[in-house]
Amino acid sequence: MSETVRFFLAQISLLAVVLVLHTYIGLHVIRRTLIFSDLVLDQLAAFGALVGIGLAVQYGTAGSYLLSLVAVLLGALALAVLKPRNPAIPREAVIGILYAMALVGSLLLGDKLSGGAAYVTKTLVGSMLWVTWPIVGVTAAVYVVLLVFHYVYRDRFIALVEDSGSARDQKRWDFLFFTTQGVITVLIVPVAGVLLAYAFLMIPAAIAAIFTRRWGTAVLLGWSVGMVACVSGVFLSFFQDLPYGPTLILCLGSAFLLALGIRIVVPAAARN
């Protein structure tokens, strides 16, 4: 088997694994209008990795992943607890402020590190070109566990979408939901970067949400369209020598615009 074939198989396998859970979590984020929550956690994962670099922990190692996990768990707790009671302050405003703080913290930390600008850029765009089979295997194993967890407690998580249950229950399950986001963020940001990780979560889910509200149908639709867009991006990036992350994001964004166009011409009655 040639190195080129190995490269494409590893890339496509990782994409196939990632897009399932990301689409499902993205549907929750969209239906609850927590649009920037993933960006907060993505950026906190990057911040944790930068802290590791400052402590002489090599980027992408177990220690780096651990520091990113600590950062996103703190972020998950903040996202679950900081829910304004004042209707004049939407929750998304708080999430936006947290994201700005995480981003600025990363930039300030990067400014103090030797070669910090390069590290900050790396956290934004990732290094998916160097995906290996061990990375694919670990990601698949963790994602399966998280999918089983969400399936077992699906009623609890769907109740959050419907805003039902006690405030105490909501905070507890909010924390678990954001923790799930955080774990997948820790795994995907080092290889995909903050921007592509966000695109994986939001765009396939947004495409699915345009056409259906059925959870199973939406996950299948989002995964299918996301795979076509991402695989197209992988081949386009490889053969046209284009930057990997931006190319995949543009392909996903183009699929979203196409979906919007289709939705305009499809009667509303045809929606599931």
Secondary structure, DSSP 4 states (H G I P E B T S, - for coil): --HHHHHHHHHHHHHHHHHHHHHHHHHHHHHTT-TTHHHHHHHHHHHHHHHHHHTTPPTTSHHHHHHHHHHHHHHHHHHHH---S-TTS-HHHHHHHHHHHHHHHHHHHHHHSTTHHHHHHHHHH--GGG--HHHHHHHHHHHHHHHHHHHHTHHHHHHHHTT-S-HHHHHHHHHHHHHHHHHHHHHHHHHHHHHHHHHHHHHHHHHHHHH---HHHHHHHHHHHHHHHHHHHHHHHHHHT--HHHHHHHHHHHHHHHHHHHHHHS-GGG--
